[in-house]
Amino acid sequence: MATRGASPGETPKTPAKRAAIDPLLRLQTAIERIILYSRYILIVFYMGLAVALGAYAISFVFEVMHVAELALKPFEGKGETYNMVMPILELIDGALVSGLIVMVMLSSYENFVGRFGDEALDDSPEWLRRLDPGSLKVKVATALLTISAVKLLQVFMDREKYSDSDIYWKIVIHGMFIASALALAFLDRITAQGHKALPPRDDTGANPPPKPEA
């Protein structure tokens, strides 16, 4: 059977042969390849995040040493109270930020650059394969909300260092984080329901024809 667009007895032209003949098609193919392979530039950003995570880990170690020094500090004065909650909240904040960096690095690479190999997946977190870009946005918003809550708790525990205006705006910003997280979760749920409602596609990527009514 002759292929549509080719005369009987003529060999059908493959996309590569058509690109070699048509200069516009060849230019389009080159542009598509450039756009497709440009995703590997994102590796530079992910490697930068990995370096930043290492630097942040070094500063975290110094913070732990500082907390240990405070814990071993002898008690001085009758009216002096010693509070370990604030330094520990700083450590919790650092752990949350580090987890956010790792989640963004792993999930973004998996979604935008390429899939990890089987050897790398042997030691990967279970949630790595389950996060799509929409779910990643919800997870990031949730992590930012948690970090904001820790910061706000630090403000309330050290109330005398902040004015009423500062506390007011910190509460407003925290409320904006809550609203953003709820909005992203709502949009992600609507998108997931829309994908479930779509009919399945065949091997060619086209929707199957509707069934004739009885």
N, C-alpha and C positions, 0 to 999 in steps of 0.2 A: 504494500500500500504506500502510495506517495505521500510524503509529508506535506501539510498545508504550507503554501508559500514556495514550494519547489516543484518544478515541472517533472512529469514522469521520466524516470531514468536518470534524473539528476541526484547526486548524493546530497543529503541534507547537510547544511552547514552548521557546525557546532558553534557555540558562543565564542570560543577562542578564534575560530576562522572568521566569524563575522567581525570580531574586534580588530583582527588584522587587516580587514578590508576597509571597514568604516572608521575613519579617524575620530569622529565624534563619539562613537561607541568605545573606542580605545581610550579616549580621554575620560569618559564617564567611568570606565573600569578602573583607571588609575586613581581617580578621585575617590571612588568607593574604597579602594584598598588603603589609601592614605587615611581616610576617616576611620576605617575599621582598625587599622594597626595603631592609630593614635591613642587607643585606649591603654597601650603599654606605657605611655607617659605617666599615667596615674601611679605606676610603681614608684616613681621618684617621691611622690607625696607620701605613700605608705612607708617607704624606707625612712623618710624624714620623721614620720610619726614614731617609728621604731627607735630611732636615735633619741628623739625627745623623751620617749618612755624610759630609755636607759638613763638619761640625765635626771629625769624626775625620780627614778629609783634611788639614785645616789643622794639626792636631796632628802628623800624619805628616810634613808638610813641615818643621816645626820639628825633628822627630826626625832627619830626613835632614840638616838643617843641623848638628845636633849631631854626627852621625857624620862629616860632612865636616871639622868642626873637630878631631875626634879623629884623623882620618887625617893632617891637616896638622900635628899637634902634634909639635914636635921631640922627639927621643929624649933622655931625662934619666936619668942614673944608670947604673951598670954592671949592677947586678942587676935593673933594672926590665924587665919584659916587657910588651909592648904587645899586647893581644888585641882584635882587631876582630870576633871571632865573636859575642860577646854583643850588641853593638849591631845587628849584621846580623840576628841571630835576632829581635830586637825588631821590626825592619822586616818580616821575614817573617811574624811574628805579626800585625802590623797589616794586611798584605795579605790574609792568610787571613780575618781578621775582616771586612774590607771585602767580600771575595767572598761571605762568608756572608750579609751584609746584603743584597747585591744579589740573590742567589739567592732569599732569602725574599721580598723585595719582588715580584720579577717573577713567580715561580711562584705565590705566594699570590694575587696579583691575577688571574692567568690562571685559577686553579682556583676561586676563591671569589667574585669580583666579576663579571668579564666578560672576554671575549676582546679582545685587542688588535686594532686596525684593521690593514688591509693596509699602510697607509703606515708605521705604527709597526713592523710585522713585517719591513719591508725591511732594517732595521738591527738586528734582534734576534738573540740567540744561537740556535744551532741546537737546543740542548737545551730551549728554552722550551716547545715544543709537546709534548715527550715526557715531561714531568714531571707525574704525577698526584699527589694528596695522599700516597699511600703511598710513591711514589718520592721525593717531597720530604722525607719524614721520614728516609729512609735517607741521602739526600744531606746533610741537616743533621747527622745523627749522625756521618757520616763526616768532615764539616768540623770538628765539635767534637772528634772524636778526633784529627785532625791538629793542631789548636790545642793540645790537651792534650799531645800528644807533643812539640811545640816547647817548651812550658812546662817539661815534665819534662827535656828536654835542657838547658835553661837552668839548672835546678837542679843537674844532674850536673856541669855545667861550672863552677859556682860553689859547689862542695860545702861549703866551709868556712863559708858564711853560714847553713847550715841544719842543724838537729839531725837525729838519726836518726829521731825521731818524725815530724818534718815530712816527711822523704823517704818514710817508710813510708806515711803517709796520702796523699801525692801519687801514689804508685805504686798504692795501692788505688783511688783515684778514677779514675786512668787505666784500670785494669782494669775498672772499672764502665762506663766509656765504651765499651771494647771489647766487653763483654758486651751492652750495650744496642744497639750497632750491629749485632752479629751477630743478635740477637733480632729487630730490626726488619727486617733483610734476609730472615730466614727467614719471618717473617709476611707480608712483601710478596710473596715467592715463592709461598707457599701461596695467598694471595688471587688472584694472577695465574693460577695453575693452576685455581682454582675458577671464575674467570670464563670460562676457555677451555672448561671442562667443561659449562657451561650451554648449553642448546639455544638457537638463534637465535630472536629474537622477530619477530613480524610487524609490520605498520604500526600496528596498534592497541595494541601494547605487550604483548600476551598471548602466552604460549607456544603454539606450534602443537600441535594434538591429536596424541597418539601414533599411530603407524602401526599398522593392524590386523595381527595376527600371521597368517602364512600358514597 
